[in-house]
Amino acid sequence: MRKLSGRLLANPPLPGILTMSINSPASALPVDGRQSPTALAIARGTTRYLHALGYCVVSELPLPSGRRADLVALGGDGEVLIVEIKSSIADFRADQKWTEYRLHCDRLFFATVIDVPREIFPDDAGLIVADAFGASVLSEAPEHRLAAATRKVIMLRFAHAAAVRLQALADPQGPYAGET
């Protein structure tokens, strides 16, 4: 099993991604209002970390089960990670839908802030601690490889969501509002 923390960049990010300025389209992404400021910070830091490891990340991705994953990361080799963000003990206890996410990923992680006790998270999922600027893996997630058909469905959803969101940024008055 590959370790997330030791992964090399097999496919480095496109040069333009690293030079985006505050005036670039990425800074215009809308916030949907469902996440707390803490959850948004966790998502940002975790996404930065995963990107540095060569993953592409889509947030709030609808899954075939009807659930919506907080972060889905796709590796250059097709590996699919799901990261469930939990900003507090209460957040973890109030939401148990994450158990269904295992059916849609190769590895499942939780991401939280340093103040949330590590002991509340299940041993059979990985744990990431993050802030708005970065993240660190405290424990690796066990691997359970997806079936080829399920992998294809998840990858197509990932690609479709990413493409529609990019097009909505390029053409804000276009017919994409309900699809993002």
SETOR-380725 format. One record per atom (N, C-alpha, C): residue in one letter; x, y, z. Coordinates in steps of 0.05 Angstrom, whole numbers, plus 32768, in hexadecimal, padded with zeros to 4 digits. Last residue first. Example, Ala and Ser with C-alpha at 12.3 -4.5 7.8 and 13.67 -1.06 7.14 Angstrom:
// residues 2
S81017FD3808E;S81117FEB808F;S81028001809D;A81087F8E809C;A80F67FA6809C;A81087FBE809C;
// end
This chain:
// residues 180
T7E2D81D17F23;T7E4681D37F32;T7E4381C77F4D;E7DFC81D27F08;E7E0D81BA7F05;E7E2681BB7F16;G7DE082007F0A;G7DD581E97F18;G7DE781D17F18;A7E0282237EE9;A7DFC82287F06;A7DF3820F7F15;Y7E0C82227EB3;Y7E19820E7EC4;Y7E11820F7EE1;P7E0482427E84;P7DEE82317E8F;P7DF8821C7EA3;G7E2982807E91;G7E2182687E81;G7E0C82577E90;Q7E3F82A97EAB;Q7E2382AD7EA3;Q7E1982957E93;P7E7482997EB4;P7E62829B7ECA;P7E44829E7EC3;D7E9F82787E97;D7E8782847E8B;D7E7282867EA1;A7EC882667EB6;A7ECF82737E9D;A7EB882827E92;L7EAC824E7EDF;L7EBD82647EE6;L7EC482747ECC;A7E9282267EC3;A7E82823A7ED0;A7E9282527ED9;Q7EBE82077EB3;Q7EAF82167E9F;Q7E9D822C7EAB;L7ECC81F27EE5;L7EDF82037ED6;L7ED082147EC1;R7E9E81D47EF0;R7EA681EA7F02;R7EB981FD7EF4;V7EA081AF7EC6;V7E8981C17EC8;V7E9081D97EDA;A7ED081947ED2;A7ECC81A27EB9;A7EB681B67EBA;A7EC5817D7F05;A7EDB81907F01;A7ED881A07EE8;A7E99815C7EF9;A7E9681727F0C;A7EAC81877F08;H7EB181397ED4;H7E9A81497ECC;H7E9781617EDF;A7ED981207EF3;A7EE081307EDA;A7EC981427ED2;F7EBA81077F1B;F7ECF811A7F22;F7ED5812C7F0A;R7E9B80E57EFC;R7E8E80FA7F0C;R7EA181107F13;L7EC480C57EE7;L7EB380D47ED5;L7EA580EB7EE4;M7ED880AE7F17;M7EE980BF7F06;M7ED980D07EF3;I7EAB80907F27;I7EB580A67F38;I7EC780B97F28;V7EA7806B7EFC;V7E90807D7F03;V7E9A80957F13;K7ED880517EFF;K7ED180607EE7;K7EBB80747EED;R7ED480387F31;R7EE9804C7F2D;R7EE2805E7F14;T7EAB80147F27;T7EA7802A7F3A;T7EBB80407F36;A7EC67FF37F02;A7EAD80017EFA;A7EA780187F0D;A7EF17FDE7F21;A7EF67FEE7F09;A7EDD7FFE7F01;A7EEA7FE67F68;A7EE67FD67F50;A7EE97FE97F38;L7F1D80047F91;L7F0380047F84;L7F027FF07F6D;R7F427FE97FC7;R7F417FF17FAB;R7F247FEF7FA0;H7F4F80018001;H7F3C7FED7FF7;H7F357FF67FDB;E7F8180108030;E7F7980108014;E7F657FFA800F;P7F7C8038806B;P7F7F801E805E;P7F7480208041;A7F9D80768072;A7F848068806E;A7F8A804D8062;E7FCC808C80A4;E7FC580848089;E7FAB80758089;S7FCB80C380D0;S7FC980A680CD;S7FC080A080B0;L7FD880F880C8;L7FDE80EC80E2;L7FDD80CD80E1;V7FEF81208096;V7FE28107809B;V7FEB80FC80B6;S7FE381668094;S7FF68150809A;S7FE58137809F;A7FDD81A48070;A7FD3818E807F;A7FE981798083;G7FD181EC8067;G7FDD81D28061;G7FD181BC8073;F7FB382198071;F7FCC821C8062;F7FD98201805B;A7F8982148094;A7F848220807A;A7F9C82208067;D7F9881D380AD;D7F8F81EE80B1;D7F8C81FA8095;A7F90818D80C0;A7F9581A380AD;A7F8D81BE80B9;V7F9E814980C3;V7F9A816180D3;V7FA2817980C1;I7F80810C80B0;I7F90812380A8;I7F89813B80BA;L7F7D80C780B3;L7F7780E080C1;L7F8B80F680B8;G7F5A808E8096;G7F71809F809B;G7F6980B980A9;A7F35805A80B6;A7F36807080A3;A7F4F808080AA;D7F30803680DF;D7F31802B80C3;D7F2F804180AE;D7F2A804E810F;D7F4580458108;D7F47803C80EB;P7F01808A8111;P7F05806D810E;P7F2180668106;F7F0A80BF8140;F7F0980B68125;F7F0E80988123;I7F1380CD8174;I7EF780CA816C;I7EF580BF8150;E7F4A80D4817D;E7F3D80BB8186;E7F2080B8817C;R7F5981098173;R7F5E80F4815F;R7F4F80DA8164;P7F3281408182;P7F418128818C;P7F4281138176;V7F40817D8163;V7F2C81678165;V7F3C814E816D;D7F6A81A1815C;D7F5C81A18175;D7F48818A8179;I7F7C819E8127;I7F8D8192813C;I7F7E81908157;V7F45818E80FC;V7F5881A18107;V7F668193811F;T7F3F815C80C8;T7F36816B80DE;T7F4B817F80E7;A7F2B8129809D;A7F3C814180A0;A7F2F815280B6;F7F2D80E48090;F7F2080FA809D;F7F348111809E;F7F2E80BB8055;F7F3B80CB806A;F7F2780DD8077;L7F2F807F8031;L7F1E8093803F;L7F2E80A08055;R7F4180657FF2;R7F49806A800E;R7F3880818018;D7F25805C7FC4;D7F3980497FCB;D7F42804C7FE8;C7EDD80667FC4;C7EF9806F7FC5;C7F0B80587FCB;H7EA880597FCC;H7EAE806A7FB6;H7ECB80737FB5;L7E9C803E7FFA;L7E9580317FE1;L7E9E80407FC9;R7EA880628022;R7EBB804D801D;R7EB5803E8002;Y7E7C8081802B;Y7E90808B8019;Y7EA580768011;E7E5A806E8053;E7E5480678037;E7E6A80708023;T7E6E80878080;T7E71806A807D;T7E6B80608061;W7E5E80BC8080;W7E7880B58075;W7E7C80978071;K7E3180C7809C;K7E2D80BE8081;K7E4780B58074;Q7E2E80DA80D0;Q7E3A80BF80CC;Q7E3780B580AF;D7E2F811180F4;D7E2E810980D8;D7E3D80EE80D5;A7E3581208129;A7E1C8126811C;A7E19811A8100;R7E6A81148137;R7E5481048143;R7E3981098135;F7E87813B811A;F7E8B811F8115;F7E74810E811F;D7E72816A8130;D7E6F81668113;D7E738148810D;A7E8481658165;A7E678165815F;A7E62815F8142;I7EBB8169815E;I7EB081508168;I7E92814F8161;S7EC8818B811F;S7EC5818A813C;S7EBB816F8144;S7ECD818880E9;S7ED9819F80F5;S7ED7819F8114;K7EDD815A80BA;K7ECF815C80D4;K7EDC817280E4;I7ED981448078;I7EE18159808A;I7ED0815A80A3;E7EF0810D8057;E7ED981178065;E7EE3812B807A;V7F0B80FE801B;V7F11810B8034;V7EF881178040;I7F1A80C97FF1;I7F0580DA7FFB;I7F0E80E48017;L7F4280BA7FB9;L7F4080BE7FD6;L7F2780CE7FDC;V7F54808F7F86;V7F3F80A17F8F;V7F3F80A17FAE;E7F8580877F54;E7F7D80827F70;E7F6980977F78;G7F9880927F21;G7F7B808A7F24;G7F7280847F40;D7FCA80A57F20;D7FC780897F1A;D7FAA807F7F1D;G7FC480D97F31;G7FCB80D57F16;G7FC980B87F0D;G7F8B80DB7F5E;G7FA780D97F58;G7FAC80D47F3A;L7F5981037F76;L7F5F80F07F61;L7F7D80F17F5B;A7F2F810D7FAD;A7F4981127FA1;A7F4F80FB7F8D;V7EF9812F7FC5;V7F0181177FB7;V7F1B811E7FA8;L7EDB81487FFF;L7EF2814B7FEC;L7EF6812F7FDF;D7EA5813C8010;D7EB281568014;D7EC8815B8001;A7E74811D7FE7;A7E8D811B7FF5;A7E9A81367FF8;R7E3181117FED;R7E4481257FE2;R7E5D81247FF4;R7E0580DB7FD9;R7E1480EB7FED;R7E2780FE7FDE;G7DF580BD7FB0;G7DE480D47FB6;G7DF180E57FCC;S7E1580957F9F;S7E02808E7FB5;S7DEF80A57FBB;P7E3980AD7F7B;P7E22809D7F71;P7E0D80967F86;L7E4580EF7F97;L7E4C80D37F92;L7E3480C47F87;P7E5881327F8A;P7E42811F7F8D;P7E4B81027F86;L7E8B81537FAC;L7E8581437F94;L7E6E81307F9A;E7EA4817D7FCA;E7E87817A7FC9;E7E7F816A7FB0;S7EDF818A7FA3;S7ED0818B7FBC;S7EB281867FB6;V7F1381687F85;V7EF981747F80;V7EEA81737F9B;V7F5881687F77;V7F4381667F8B;V7F2A81757F81;C7F8F81417F62;C7F7C81567F5B;C7F6481527F6E;Y7FCF81337F7F;Y7FB3812D7F7B;Y7FA481457F71;G8004813E7F8B;G7FFE81367F6F;G7FE1812E7F6B;L801181537FBB;L801781367FB7;L800F812C7F9B;A7FFB81857FB8;A801881837FB9;A802281667FB5;H7FC581767FBC;H7FCF81817FA3;H7FEE817F7FA2;L7FC381697FF2;L7FBE81547FDE;L7FC9815D7FC3;Y7FCC819D8008;Y7FDE8186800E;Y7FDB81717FF9;R7FA081BA7FF5;R7FBC81C27FEF;R7FD081AB7FF3;T7F77819D800D;T7F79819E7FF0;T7F9581A67FE7;T7F8181A88043;T7F82818D8039;T7F85818C801B;G7F7881E08043;G7F9281D5804A;G7F9681B98041;R7F4181E28033;R7F5681F08025;R7F7281E4802A;A7F2781C3805A;A7F2581BC803E;A7F3C81C9802E;I7F3281E28088;I7F3B81C68086;I7F3C81BD8069;A7F168211807A;A7F338212807E;A7F3F81F6807C;L7EE281FE8078;L7EEE82098060;L7F0C820A8062;A7EDB81F080AE;A7EDA81DB809A;A7EE781E58080;T7EDE822380C5;T7EF2820F80CC;T7EF281F980B7;P7EB0823D80AF;P7ECB824780A9;P7EE1823280B0;S7E848207809A;S7E8D821B80AD;S7EA8822680A4;Q7E5E81FE805F;Q7E7481F8806F;Q7E7B820F8082;R7E3482138040;R7E2F81FC8051;R7E4581F68065;G7E43823C801D;G7E3682438037;G7E30822B8049;D7E5E82387FED;D7E4282317FEE;D7E3482358008;V7E8582687FCF;V7E8382587FE7;V7E6582527FEA;P7E9F826A7F8C;P7E8A82717FA0;P7E8B825E7FB8;L7EDD82807F74;L7ECC82697F7A;L7EB882717F90;A7F0182A67F66;A7EE582AE7F64;A7ED282967F6B;S7F3482947F65;S7F2C82A47F7C;S7F0F82AC7F7D;A7F36827B7F34;A7F34826A7F4C;A7F2C827B7F65;P7F3F82A47F0E;P7F2482997F12;P7F2182887F2B;S7F6C82D57F2E;S7F6682BF7F1C;S7F4A82B47F21;N7F7E82F97F52;N7F6A83037F3F;N7F6282ED7F2B;I7FA582E07F6D;I7F8D82E67F7C;I7F7782EF7F69;S7FC082B47F3B;S7FC182CA7F4D;S7FA782CD7F5B;M7FE282787F2B;M7FC982867F2D;M7FCA829D7F41;T800E82587F24;T801282757F21;T7FF882857F23;L800182237F27;L8012822E7F3C;L8015824C7F3B;I7FE3821C7EF9;I7FD682187F13;I7FE682267F29;G8007821F7ECF;G7FF582357ED4;G7FE782347EEE;P802281EC7ECE;P803082057ED7;P801D821C7EDD;L7FFF81B67EEC;L800481C77ED5;L801081E17EDE;P8021818B7F1C;P800B819D7F13;P801381AE7EFB;P8041814C7F0A;P804181677F17;P802A81787F0C;N8037810E7F13;N802D81217EFF;N802B813C7F0C;A805180F97F3E;A805380EB7F24;A804A80FD7F0D;L806D810C7F75;L805E81197F60;L8063810B7F46;L806880D77FA6;L807780E97F95;L806580F57F80;R805280CC7FE8;R804C80CB7FCC;R805C80E07FBC;G805380C8801F;G806B80C48010;G806880C47FF2;S801F80CD8033;S803380E1803B;S804D80DF802B;L800580A08021;L7FFE80BA8017;L801480CE801C;K80258065800F;K801F80788024;K801980938018;R800C802B7FEE;R801B80447FED;R801280568005;M80117FE88000;M800080008000;M801280198000;
// end
